[in-house]
Every structure is written in C-alpha cells, then in structure tokens.
C-alpha cells in the first residue's frame, strides 16, 4: 500500500479529461483549472 509523505498535497480534477491531449494541453488544464504550475519540480504530475 502506498503511504503519502507527511504534508503531501494531492489534487484531483473531477470530471472528464481527454487523455488524448498532448502534454501541452494537459499542462494548460493544470495551470488554468487547478491554478498550479505543472512544471514545478515539487509537482510530479507532469514533471520528470
């Protein structure tokens, strides 16, 4: 079982997301809807 690190914030986007979008399209959703920087090193969603 996966246990998140203390203080870790997890954001979930509810609703439909077209996973056929490119990284550019998904990062635009993250920046506009979640108001987060998708390429921030502390945010592993779209980062390396």
KEGU-429871 format. One record per atom (N, C-alpha, C, O): residue in three letters; atom name; x, y, z. Coordinates in nm, 3 decimals, always signed. Example, Ala and Ser with C-alpha at 12.3 -4.5 7.8 and 13.67 -1.06 7.14 Angstrom:
REC   rest   atom         x         y         z
REC    ALA      N    +1.319    -0.569    +0.780
REC    ALA     CA    +1.230    -0.450    +0.780
REC    ALA      C    +1.320    -0.330    +0.780
REC    ALA      O    +1.424    -0.332    +0.846
REC    SER      N    +1.285    -0.225    +0.708
REC    SER     CA    +1.367    -0.106    +0.714
REC    SER      C    +1.290    +0.003    +0.787
REC    SER      O    +1.341    +0.114    +0.804
END
This chain:
REC   rest   atom         x         y         z
REC    UNK      N    +0.084    -0.118    +0.000
REC    UNK     CA    +0.000    +0.000    +0.000
REC    UNK      C    +0.088    +0.124    +0.000
REC    UNK      O    +0.192    +0.127    +0.066
REC    UNK      N    +0.047    +0.225    -0.075
REC    UNK     CA    +0.122    +0.349    -0.087
REC    UNK      C    +0.083    +0.444    +0.025
REC    UNK      O    -0.035    +0.470    +0.046
REC    UNK      N    +0.181    +0.494    +0.096
REC    UNK     CA    +0.156    +0.591    +0.203
REC    UNK      C    +0.218    +0.725    +0.163
REC    UNK      O    +0.339    +0.732    +0.142
REC    UNK      N    +0.137    +0.829    +0.151
REC    UNK     CA    +0.192    +0.959    +0.111
REC    UNK      C    +0.280    +1.019    +0.220
REC    UNK      O    +0.261    +0.992    +0.339
REC    UNK      N    +0.376    +1.098    +0.178
REC    UNK     CA    +0.465    +1.165    +0.272
REC    UNK      C    +0.386    +1.267    +0.354
REC    UNK      O    +0.289    +1.324    +0.304
REC    UNK      N    +0.426    +1.292    +0.476
REC    UNK     CA    +0.358    +1.392    +0.558
REC    UNK      C    +0.362    +1.529    +0.490
REC    UNK      O    +0.466    +1.572    +0.442
REC    UNK      N    +0.248    +1.595    +0.486
REC    UNK     CA    +0.239    +1.727    +0.426
REC    UNK      C    +0.219    +1.727    +0.275
REC    UNK      O    +0.209    +1.833    +0.214
REC    UNK      N    +0.214    +1.608    +0.213
REC    UNK     CA    +0.195    +1.599    +0.069
REC    UNK      C    +0.053    +1.640    +0.033
REC    UNK      O    -0.043    +1.594    +0.096
REC    UNK      N    +0.038    +1.726    -0.067
REC    UNK     CA    -0.094    +1.766    -0.115
REC    UNK      C    -0.122    +1.693    -0.245
REC    UNK      O    -0.037    +1.690    -0.334
REC    UNK      N    -0.239    +1.634    -0.255
REC    UNK     CA    -0.279    +1.562    -0.375
REC    UNK      C    -0.401    +1.633    -0.433
REC    UNK      O    -0.500    +1.652    -0.363
REC    UNK      N    -0.393    +1.671    -0.559
REC    UNK     CA    -0.502    +1.739    -0.626
REC    UNK      C    -0.568    +1.643    -0.725
REC    UNK      O    -0.501    +1.578    -0.804
REC    UNK      N    -0.699    +1.635    -0.718
REC    UNK     CA    -0.775    +1.553    -0.811
REC    UNK      C    -0.867    +1.644    -0.892
REC    UNK      O    -0.937    +1.727    -0.835
REC    UNK      N    -0.865    +1.627    -1.022
REC    UNK     CA    -0.955    +1.704    -1.108
REC    UNK      C    -1.076    +1.615    -1.138
REC    UNK      O    -1.064    +1.512    -1.204
REC    UNK      N    -1.189    +1.657    -1.090
REC    UNK     CA    -1.310    +1.579    -1.111
REC    UNK      C    -1.370    +1.613    -1.248
REC    UNK      O    -1.359    +1.727    -1.294
REC    UNK      N    -1.430    +1.517    -1.310
REC    UNK     CA    -1.492    +1.539    -1.440
REC    UNK      C    -1.417    +1.464    -1.548
REC    UNK      O    -1.330    +1.381    -1.521
REC    UNK      N    -1.452    +1.494    -1.669
REC    UNK     CA    -1.393    +1.426    -1.783
REC    UNK      C    -1.268    +1.498    -1.829
REC    UNK      O    -1.264    +1.621    -1.834
REC    UNK      N    -1.166    +1.421    -1.863
REC    UNK     CA    -1.043    +1.475    -1.920
REC    UNK      C    -1.007    +1.392    -2.041
REC    UNK      O    -0.999    +1.269    -2.033
REC    UNK      N    -0.987    +1.457    -2.152
REC    UNK     CA    -0.948    +1.387    -2.275
REC    UNK      C    -0.800    +1.354    -2.266
REC    UNK      O    -0.715    +1.440    -2.285
REC    UNK      N    -0.769    +1.229    -2.238
REC    UNK     CA    -0.631    +1.186    -2.220
REC    UNK      C    -0.555    +1.179    -2.353
REC    UNK      O    -0.436    +1.147    -2.355
REC    UNK      N    -0.622    +1.208    -2.463
REC    UNK     CA    -0.554    +1.213    -2.592
REC    UNK      C    -0.483    +1.346    -2.612
REC    UNK      O    -0.409    +1.363    -2.709
REC    UNK      N    -0.505    +1.440    -2.520
REC    UNK     CA    -0.439    +1.569    -2.531
REC    UNK      C    -0.289    +1.550    -2.511
REC    UNK      O    -0.244    +1.457    -2.444
REC    UNK      N    -0.214    +1.639    -2.571
REC    UNK     CA    -0.068    +1.633    -2.554
REC    UNK      C    -0.031    +1.689    -2.417
REC    UNK      O    -0.117    +1.737    -2.343
REC    UNK      N    +0.096    +1.683    -2.384
REC    UNK     CA    +0.143    +1.739    -2.258
REC    UNK      C    +0.109    +1.887    -2.251
REC    UNK      O    +0.077    +1.938    -2.144
REC    UNK      N    +0.114    +1.956    -2.363
REC    UNK     CA    +0.081    +2.098    -2.365
REC    UNK      C    -0.066    +2.120    -2.327
REC    UNK      O    -0.097    +2.212    -2.251
REC    UNK      N    -0.154    +2.038    -2.379
REC    UNK     CA    -0.296    +2.052    -2.347
REC    UNK      C    -0.327    +2.019    -2.202
REC    UNK      O    -0.405    +2.088    -2.138
REC    UNK      N    -0.266    +1.912    -2.151
REC    UNK     CA    -0.288    +1.874    -2.011
REC    UNK      C    -0.226    +1.977    -1.915
REC    UNK      O    -0.284    +2.006    -1.810
REC    UNK      N    -0.111    +2.031    -1.951
REC    UNK     CA    -0.050    +2.132    -1.864
REC    UNK      C    -0.132    +2.259    -1.862
REC    UNK      O    -0.135    +2.329    -1.760
REC    UNK      N    -0.199    +2.291    -1.972
REC    UNK     CA    -0.288    +2.407    -1.975
REC    UNK      C    -0.405    +2.387    -1.880
REC    UNK      O    -0.446    +2.482    -1.812
REC    UNK      N    -0.459    +2.266    -1.874
REC    UNK     CA    -0.568    +2.236    -1.781
REC    UNK      C    -0.520    +2.252    -1.638
REC    UNK      O    -0.590    +2.310    -1.555
REC    UNK      N    -0.401    +2.201    -1.608
REC    UNK     CA    -0.346    +2.211    -1.472
REC    UNK      C    -0.328    +2.357    -1.434
REC    UNK      O    -0.364    +2.397    -1.323
REC    UNK      N    -0.273    +2.437    -1.524
REC    UNK     CA    -0.247    +2.577    -1.490
REC    UNK      C    -0.375    +2.659    -1.480
REC    UNK      O    -0.383    +2.747    -1.394
REC    UNK      N    -0.475    +2.633    -1.565
REC    UNK     CA    -0.598    +2.713    -1.563
REC    UNK      C    -0.698    +2.666    -1.458
REC    UNK      O    -0.755    +2.748    -1.386
REC    UNK      N    -0.721    +2.537    -1.449
REC    UNK     CA    -0.824    +2.485    -1.360
REC    UNK      C    -0.773    +2.470    -1.217
REC    UNK      O    -0.840    +2.513    -1.122
REC    UNK      N    -0.657    +2.410    -1.200
REC    UNK     CA    -0.604    +2.387    -1.066
REC    UNK      C    -0.520    +2.503    -1.016
REC    UNK      O    -0.483    +2.508    -0.898
REC    UNK      N    -0.490    +2.599    -1.105
REC    UNK     CA    -0.408    +2.715    -1.071
REC    UNK      C    -0.275    +2.672    -1.008
REC    UNK      O    -0.230    +2.727    -0.907
REC    UNK      N    -0.212    +2.573    -1.071
REC    UNK     CA    -0.083    +2.521    -1.026
REC    UNK      C    +0.015    +2.527    -1.143
REC    UNK      O    -0.025    +2.529    -1.259
REC    UNK      N    +0.143    +2.531    -1.112
REC    UNK     CA    +0.247    +2.526    -1.214
REC    UNK      C    +0.275    +2.380    -1.246
REC    UNK      O    +0.334    +2.309    -1.163
REC    UNK      N    +0.235    +2.332    -1.363
REC    UNK     CA    +0.251    +2.190    -1.394
REC    UNK      C    +0.395    +2.145    -1.410
REC    UNK      O    +0.423    +2.025    -1.405
REC    UNK      N    +0.487    +2.237    -1.429
REC    UNK     CA    +0.627    +2.200    -1.448
REC    UNK      C    +0.713    +2.231    -1.328
REC    UNK      O    +0.836    +2.230    -1.337
REC    UNK      N    +0.650    +2.259    -1.215
REC    UNK     CA    +0.722    +2.282    -1.090
REC    UNK      C    +0.782    +2.148    -1.046
REC    UNK      O    +0.713    +2.046    -1.046
REC    UNK      N    +0.908    +2.148    -1.008
REC    UNK     CA    +0.976    +2.024    -0.967
REC    UNK      C    +0.912    +1.960    -0.845
REC    UNK      O    +0.926    +1.839    -0.823
REC    UNK      N    +0.842    +2.038    -0.765
REC    UNK     CA    +0.776    +1.984    -0.646
REC    UNK      C    +0.644    +1.917    -0.682
REC    UNK      O    +0.585    +1.849    -0.598
REC    UNK      N    +0.598    +1.936    -0.803
REC    UNK     CA    +0.472    +1.879    -0.850
REC    UNK      C    +0.503    +1.770    -0.953
REC    UNK      O    +0.532    +1.801    -1.068
REC    UNK      N    +0.496    +1.644    -0.914
REC    UNK     CA    +0.537    +1.536    -1.006
REC    UNK      C    +0.432    +1.499    -1.110
REC    UNK      O    +0.451    +1.402    -1.183
REC    UNK      N    +0.321    +1.574    -1.119
REC    UNK     CA    +0.215    +1.538    -1.213
REC    UNK      C    +0.266    +1.529    -1.356
REC    UNK      O    +0.248    +1.427    -1.422
REC    UNK      N    +0.329    +1.635    -1.403
REC    UNK     CA    +0.378    +1.636    -1.539
REC    UNK      C    +0.530    +1.649    -1.547
REC    UNK      O    +0.588    +1.650    -1.656
REC    UNK      N    +0.593    +1.659    -1.434
REC    UNK     CA    +0.738    +1.675    -1.431
REC    UNK      C    +0.810    +1.540    -1.442
REC    UNK      O    +0.746    +1.435    -1.434
REC    UNK      N    +0.941    +1.545    -1.459
REC    UNK     CA    +1.018    +1.420    -1.469
REC    UNK      C    +1.026    +1.345    -1.339
REC    UNK      O    +1.088    +1.238    -1.333
END
